[in-house]
Amino acid sequence: MLKILLTGANGYLGKGVVKQLLDDGIEVVATDYKDNLIDTRATIKTADLFHIKDPYHYFGEPDVLFHMAWRDGFVHNSPNHINDLPRHNAFINRMIDLGVRHVVVMGSMHEVGFFEGSINESTPCNPQSLYGISKNALRRLVELKCKEKNCVFQWLRGFYIVGNTEDGYSIFSKIVQAGRRGDKEFPFTMGLNQFDFLDYDVFCKYAADCAEQKEIDGIINICAGRPEKLADRVERFIEENDFHIKLNYGAFPDRPYDSKAIWGNDFKLRMVEKGRQL
């Protein structure tokens, strides 16, 4: 049975990917600082990744490292992104040096920076935030290490994920929080920017599908492959969840580094899904 070590397993995305992997029959070793949200079918190890001398053997010699651990993901200019970068790189290097031969890392469309149009794996990156700069640097570092050690490298580039749970920091989680408080208004931008939205459960399925195979590697966009106006998706989300909230348009300005229209090319993802069906 394939054994996958997933870091950041108690996080907003990590917990969903752990559940999907387990549902697929994968043996999962799940690790994070806390474990209250992790599916108990996994082998759970609470740990500080950055201070384990031999993580490969400590976590039971996994076949795959799926690195989702990251803090302050929604605080795009937190200094922790830069401060933690060498620690993430050192941990992944130790795992590779000690024996893991398949590495999957969670990336972000923010590593691309300001861009308009469809993003593919060859799109140049010019990140505009500390978060994007750090993710992009880690991608290049891990890719070099994997080439040196003949290790499968997969970088799952995430876009905008739509989830209806409170335990997150996205606009959708904040709307859920507001709806359950009974708020009648929600401060919003003009909502004119167009992004690539993917429902939470679909994202978790695609991420797990990629990690469970090794034929399609490199950068893989985990995306819907088409743009949608932010205002339209948020209004639809409010309707789907039967919240009685009115958006207060123009309460906040758009972030200066957000693109006007940006979405992912899903060609490689469709190759993964086609392989799953054979």
N, C-alpha and C positions, 0 to 999 in steps of 0.2 A: 504494500500500500504506500502511496506517495505521502510523505510527511512534509508539511509546510510549517515553518516558523513564521508567525505574523507578529510584527512589532506594532505598537500603538493600537493594540487590540481592544482597548477600552474606549477608544475615541469614537467620534461621531460616525466616521466611515468604517473604521476598523471593526467595530462590533458587527456591522452588517455583512462585511466580507467574511469574517469568521463564521457567521451563521451559514452563509451560502456555501462556503467550502465544506463545512460539516454536512450540510444537506446533500452535497455531491459525493459524499463518502470518503472525503479526504481526512487523513489524520492531521489534526491541527495542534500545534503548540502555540499558545497565545500568551503574549507578555505585554505588560504595561506597568506603570506605577501603581494603578488601582485596578481592581477586577470586578467591580460591582455590576458592570454592564456586559460582561463577557459570557457567552453561551457556555454553560457548565459541561457540555459534552466535550469541550476542548480540554487538553492538558494545560492548566493555567499556572504560570510562573510570574509572580510580581517581582520586578527587578529594575535596577538602574542599569540600562544597557551599557552606559559609558564607563562603568567600573567593573566589568566582568572580564577577567584576564583571558579566559578560554571559553567564549560564548558558544562556539560550535559544539563542544562536548557538553557544556552546561545545559544546553537546550536539546540534547538528545540526538545530535548528528542529523539535522534535517536535510532533506533532499533539496529544498527550496527555501531561500530567505525572501520573504515578502515584507519589505521595509516600508511601513506606513507611519512610523513614529515621527512626530513633528509637533512642536508647540507654537502657539500664537499664529496659527494658520490664517486667522481672519484679521489679525493685526498686522497689516502688510509692511509697516515700517518699524516693527519691533526690533531692537538691537539683538534679541535672542536668535534671530535668523542667522546673523553673521557669527555670533559667538558660538552657536551650536554646530555650525557647518563642519569644522574640523573633527568634532566628536562623532558626528554621523559618519563621516568618511572613514575615520579610524575604526569604528565598529564594523562597518561593512568590509573593510580591508582585512580585519582579523578573521571574520567569518570565511572569506575567500581563501586566505592563507592557510587556514586550519582545515579546509576540506569542502565547503559548500561549492557547488558547481552550477547553480542556477539562481540568479539574483533578479528580483522584481522590486522596483522602487516606485512609489507614488509620486508623480510629478504634477505640474499645474500649467494651465494655459498662461498663467501670469509670467512664466519664464520667457514667453515670446515677447512680451511688452506691447507697446502700441502698434497695432496692425489692423488693417481692414481687409476683410475677405476670408477665404477658407485657408486654414492652417493644415499643412501636411508635415511629414517627418523631416522634410528638407527646408522648411521655412526658417529663415535666419532669426536668431533670438537677440533681442535688445531690451532686456527687462528694465522696468521703470520703478521697481520697489525693492526693498531689502529682501522681501520674501521671494520675489522672482529671481533676483540676483543669486540668492543662496541656492534655490532649487536648480537653477541652470548650471551653477558651478558644480553642485553635487552630481548632476547628470554627466557632465564631461569627465569628472574624476572617476566615477564608478565605471563608466564606459571604457576608459583607458585601462583600469585595473582588470576588468573582465577580459579584454583583449589579451593582456599580458598573460593571464592565467587560463586562457581558453575556457572561459566561463560564459554560460548563456546570460545575456543581458537584456532585460525588458524594462522600459521606462513607460509607465502608464500615465499618459498626460490627461488629467481630469479637467473638465470644463465646469459648467454650472449645474449643481446637483439639487434637485427639488425633493425635499423630504418634509413629512408632516409630523415631526416629533419636536418636542421642546428642547431637547439636549443638543443644541447646535447654535452657531452664531451667524448663520446665513440669514438673509432677509426672510426666507420662508419659515425658519425656526422662530424668528422674532414675531412674525405674524401669528404663528400658532400660540406663542406666549401671550400676545395681545388679545387674541380671540378668546382664550380661556380665562383671561382676566375680565372679559366683558367690555373691552375698549371699543369705542364706536368709530374712532379715527386712527389712522396710522400715517405718520409723517413719511414722505416719499420724495423721490426726485421727480423729474418730468417723465421718466420711464421710457424715453425714446430710443435708448441704446438697444441694439439687437445682439443677443447672445445665444449660445448653444446649450439648451436645457435637456437634462436627462433625469428621469425619475429615480429616486434613491434605490429601489429594489432592482431596477434595470441596471443601474451603475454597478451594484454589488455583483450581479450575475456576470456582467461583462468582465469585471476585474478578476473574478474567480476563474472564468473561462480562459483568460489569457495566462494566468499563473499555472493552470493545470496542463498546459502544453508548452512546447519549446520550439516548434517549427517556425512560428512567426515571432520574431524578436525585434530588438531595437525600440524606437519610439512607437507606441501604439496609442492613438487618440481614442479615449473612452468618451464617446460623444454620440449625439443624435445625427450629426452630419448636416444640420440645417439651422438657420438663424430664426429667432422669434423675438419680437419686441418685448422688452422687459415688462412694460405696463400690461400688455396682453396676457403674459404668462402669470403675472401676479394677480390680476383680476380673475383669471380662470382658477388659480389656486384658491382664492377666497371663496369662489362659488363652489368648487369641489368639496371644500371642507365645511360649507354651510356657515361661514362666519359672517356676522352682520357688521362688517367693517368698511368704512369708506376711506379710500386713499386720499391723503392731503397732498396733492401734486404740487411740486415746487418748493416743498419745505426744506429740502436739502439740495445742494448743487451736485452735479455729477462729479465723480472723482476724475481729476485731470488726466490720469494715466489709463482710464478705461477707454477702450476702442468704441467707435460708433456702431460698428457691425463686425462681429468676429465669430467664426464657427469652425468646427473641426472637419477634416476630411476623414471619413470613416472607412476608407478602402481596406486598410490592414485589419481593422476590427471585423469587417465582414468576412475577410479570409479566415480569421480565427473561428467565427461562428459557423462558417461553411464547413470547416474541418471538424467541428463538433458534431455536425449532422451526418457525417459520412460513417 
